[in-house]
Amino acid sequence: MNTGVIQGGWEFVWAAYAVTATILTGYGLSIFSRYRAALRRRSAAGPGVTR
């Protein structure tokens, strides 16, 4: 009878961590670049312009 416990499997765990880290890093970089673009657009609109 199988006890339902997986032996080993750390390769899967580390691969899942790597995929998660890659996705979160990409998302963070995306947010940072969009924030910088918004700041550039705001400064190009001129002083005193609010949206």
TIVO-2410 file (N, C-alpha, C; in nm, 3 decimals):
# residues 51
REC num residu      c1      c2      c3 atome chaine
REC   1      M   0.084  -0.118   0.000     N      A
REC   1      M   0.000   0.000   0.000    CA      A
REC   1      M   0.089   0.125   0.000     C      A
REC   2      N   0.050   0.222  -0.079     N      A
REC   2      N   0.125   0.347  -0.091    CA      A
REC   2      N   0.083   0.443   0.021     C      A
REC   3      T   0.182   0.505   0.084     N      A
REC   3      T   0.152   0.596   0.195    CA      A
REC   3      T   0.121   0.737   0.147     C      A
REC   4      G   0.143   0.768   0.020     N      A
REC   4      G   0.113   0.900  -0.034    CA      A
REC   4      G   0.220   1.004  -0.009     C      A
REC   5      V   0.338   0.962   0.036     N      A
REC   5      V   0.448   1.055   0.062    CA      A
REC   5      V   0.542   1.052  -0.058     C      A
REC   6      I   0.572   1.168  -0.109     N      A
REC   6      I   0.664   1.177  -0.222    CA      A
REC   6      I   0.807   1.175  -0.170     C      A
REC   7      Q   0.887   1.088  -0.223     N      A
REC   7      Q   1.029   1.082  -0.186    CA      A
REC   7      Q   1.106   1.172  -0.281     C      A
REC   8      G   1.190   1.257  -0.226     N      A
REC   8      G   1.266   1.349  -0.310    CA      A
REC   8      G   1.174   1.459  -0.359     C      A
REC   9      G   1.187   1.492  -0.485     N      A
REC   9      G   1.099   1.594  -0.543    CA      A
REC   9      G   1.150   1.736  -0.525     C      A
REC  10      W   1.270   1.753  -0.470     N      A
REC  10      W   1.322   1.887  -0.447    CA      A
REC  10      W   1.350   1.961  -0.578     C      A
REC  11      E   1.376   1.887  -0.686     N      A
REC  11      E   1.398   1.952  -0.815    CA      A
REC  11      E   1.273   2.029  -0.856     C      A
REC  12      F   1.157   1.969  -0.832     N      A
REC  12      F   1.031   2.037  -0.864    CA      A
REC  12      F   1.013   2.161  -0.777     C      A
REC  13      V   1.045   2.151  -0.651     N      A
REC  13      V   1.029   2.265  -0.559    CA      A
REC  13      V   1.119   2.380  -0.603     C      A
REC  14      W   1.245   2.351  -0.631     N      A
REC  14      W   1.337   2.457  -0.672    CA      A
REC  14      W   1.298   2.516  -0.807     C      A
REC  15      A   1.247   2.433  -0.898     N      A
REC  15      A   1.200   2.485  -1.026    CA      A
REC  15      A   1.080   2.576  -1.006     C      A
REC  16      A   0.990   2.540  -0.916     N      A
REC  16      A   0.874   2.624  -0.888    CA      A
REC  16      A   0.918   2.757  -0.827     C      A
REC  17      Y   1.015   2.753  -0.736     N      A
REC  17      Y   1.069   2.877  -0.680    CA      A
REC  17      Y   1.132   2.964  -0.789     C      A
REC  18      A   1.205   2.903  -0.880     N      A
REC  18      A   1.272   2.978  -0.986    CA      A
REC  18      A   1.169   3.044  -1.079     C      A
REC  19      V   1.065   2.972  -1.114     N      A
REC  19      V   0.961   3.028  -1.200    CA      A
REC  19      V   0.891   3.143  -1.129     C      A
REC  20      T   0.859   3.124  -1.002     N      A
REC  20      T   0.793   3.229  -0.925    CA      A
REC  20      T   0.881   3.353  -0.913     C      A
REC  21      A   1.008   3.335  -0.884     N      A
REC  21      A   1.100   3.448  -0.873    CA      A
REC  21      A   1.113   3.522  -1.005     C      A
REC  22      T   1.118   3.448  -1.115     N      A
REC  22      T   1.127   3.511  -1.247    CA      A
REC  22      T   1.004   3.595  -1.277     C      A
REC  23      I   0.888   3.540  -1.248     N      A
REC  23      I   0.764   3.613  -1.276    CA      A
REC  23      I   0.753   3.737  -1.187     C      A
REC  24      L   0.783   3.723  -1.058     N      A
REC  24      L   0.773   3.838  -0.968    CA      A
REC  24      L   0.876   3.945  -1.002     C      A
REC  25      T   0.995   3.905  -1.043     N      A
REC  25      T   1.097   4.003  -1.083    CA      A
REC  25      T   1.052   4.077  -1.209     C      A
REC  26      G   1.000   4.005  -1.305     N      A
REC  26      G   0.949   4.069  -1.426    CA      A
REC  26      G   0.837   4.166  -1.398     C      A
REC  27      Y   0.746   4.127  -1.309     N      A
REC  27      Y   0.635   4.214  -1.272    CA      A
REC  27      Y   0.687   4.339  -1.200     C      A
REC  28      G   0.782   4.322  -1.110     N      A
REC  28      G   0.841   4.437  -1.041    CA      A
REC  28      G   0.909   4.533  -1.138     C      A
REC  29      L   0.984   4.479  -1.235     N      A
REC  29      L   1.048   4.563  -1.335    CA      A
REC  29      L   0.945   4.635  -1.421     C      A
REC  30      S   0.836   4.568  -1.452     N      A
REC  30      S   0.729   4.629  -1.530    CA      A
REC  30      S   0.667   4.747  -1.455     C      A
REC  31      I   0.640   4.728  -1.327     N      A
REC  31      I   0.584   4.837  -1.247    CA      A
REC  31      I   0.681   4.954  -1.240     C      A
REC  32      F   0.809   4.925  -1.218     N      A
REC  32      F   0.909   5.030  -1.209    CA      A
REC  32      F   0.919   5.108  -1.339     C      A
REC  33      S   0.919   5.039  -1.453     N      A
REC  33      S   0.931   5.109  -1.581    CA      A
REC  33      S   0.806   5.192  -1.611     C      A
REC  34      R   0.687   5.141  -1.575     N      A
REC  34      R   0.565   5.219  -1.596    CA      A
REC  34      R   0.562   5.341  -1.506     C      A
REC  35      Y   0.613   5.328  -1.385     N      A
REC  35      Y   0.620   5.442  -1.293    CA      A
REC  35      Y   0.713   5.550  -1.348     C      A
REC  36      R   0.830   5.507  -1.398     N      A
REC  36      R   0.924   5.603  -1.456    CA      A
REC  36      R   0.865   5.673  -1.578     C      A
REC  37      A   0.793   5.598  -1.662     N      A
REC  37      A   0.730   5.657  -1.780    CA      A
REC  37      A   0.624   5.758  -1.740     C      A
REC  38      A   0.548   5.730  -1.636     N      A
REC  38      A   0.446   5.823  -1.589    CA      A
REC  38      A   0.511   5.950  -1.536     C      A
REC  39      L   0.623   5.937  -1.467     N      A
REC  39      L   0.693   6.056  -1.418    CA      A
REC  39      L   0.744   6.141  -1.535     C      A
REC  40      R   0.796   6.075  -1.640     N      A
REC  40      R   0.843   6.150  -1.757    CA      A
REC  40      R   0.729   6.222  -1.826     C      A
REC  41      R   0.614   6.155  -1.839     N      A
REC  41      R   0.498   6.219  -1.903    CA      A
REC  41      R   0.451   6.338  -1.821     C      A
REC  42      R   0.452   6.323  -1.689     N      A
REC  42      R   0.407   6.432  -1.603    CA      A
REC  42      R   0.501   6.552  -1.613     C      A
REC  43      S   0.632   6.526  -1.615     N      A
REC  43      S   0.728   6.637  -1.624    CA      A
REC  43      S   0.725   6.701  -1.763     C      A
REC  44      A   0.693   6.624  -1.867     N      A
REC  44      A   0.685   6.680  -2.001    CA      A
REC  44      A   0.560   6.767  -2.019     C      A
REC  45      A   0.457   6.742  -1.938     N      A
REC  45      A   0.332   6.820  -1.948    CA      A
REC  45      A   0.352   6.961  -1.897     C      A
REC  46      G   0.454   6.983  -1.818     N      A
REC  46      G   0.482   7.116  -1.769    CA      A
REC  46      G   0.440   7.132  -1.624     C      A
REC  47      P   0.494   7.236  -1.560     N      A
REC  47      P   0.461   7.257  -1.419    CA      A
REC  47      P   0.316   7.306  -1.403     C      A
REC  48      G   0.255   7.267  -1.295     N      A
REC  48      G   0.120   7.312  -1.264    CA      A
REC  48      G   0.010   7.235  -1.333     C      A
REC  49      V   0.046   7.138  -1.415     N      A
REC  49      V  -0.056   7.059  -1.485    CA      A
REC  49      V  -0.087   6.937  -1.399     C      A
REC  50      T  -0.213   6.921  -1.363     N      A
REC  50      T  -0.253   6.804  -1.286    CA      A
REC  50      T  -0.354   6.724  -1.366     C      A
REC  51      R  -0.356   6.595  -1.343     N      A
REC  51      R  -0.451   6.510  -1.414    CA      A
REC  51      R  -0.529   6.430  -1.316     C      A
***
